[in-house]
Amino acid sequence: MHYYLYEIKNTVTNKIYIGVHETSDLNDGYMGSGKILIRAFKKYGKSKFIKTILEMFDNKQSMYAREVELVTHNFISRSDTYNIALGGSGGSMAANRKTFQGPHSDATKNKISARNLGRIVTQTEKEKRSQEYWVNRDKIKHTAHLTTLAKMPKSVAHKNHISNSLIGRTGPLSSNFGLKREKIVCPHCGKIGATNTMSRWHFDNCKTSKVWP
């Protein structure tokens, strides 16, 4: 098995990506798995990137230890790198999630800005974003309103009014309102409940009636 540290360089922008790889074939064509790097492949084409093996190691531990030394906070904050996760965890964002909580540094803001520089947003995309904004805004306001109403204490008269208004209600939920179900008793466990529920979970399906291995 081979363990090595590599660098991938964009020959157009000179931006780099540093990572590690474990393989039994040094010619397996591996070119990294970073999310930003993969986007760059799609934008510029892989032919615009050069991979260089920087160091070889005897084991995985030494390989990751070296990556920790190179791929630091300062390194991933630079505008000329594609790395977004700290070294030493195989490029796992989940393992480094806490690192990215909180406000961005000025260097990170500049990196994000440079990445989006020159990006063209079509009129269709603008309209879609606008529609999504207002739809989500209305949903949030409606949910907040319903939550507020649900938390408000209700008088007995109010509760009775709600109960009476649901009697005979029609629609998708009509089966759940204004319907008094017959109560039956399970002969195995003695539990009492509505016919529909008891038929499903008790009688022949009751756990008490089954012989478990």
ABEGO torsion letter per residue (X at the ends): XBBBBBBBBBAAAGBBBBBBBBBABAAAGBAEABAAAAAAAAAAEAAABBBBBABBBABAAAAAAAAAAABBAAAAABAABABABBBGAGGBAAAAAAAABEBBBAAAAAAAAAAABGBBBBAAAAAAAAAAAAAAAAAAAAAAAAAAAAABBBBAAAAAAAAAAABGBBEAAAAABGBBBBBBBBAAAGBBBBAAAAAAABEAABAAABBBX
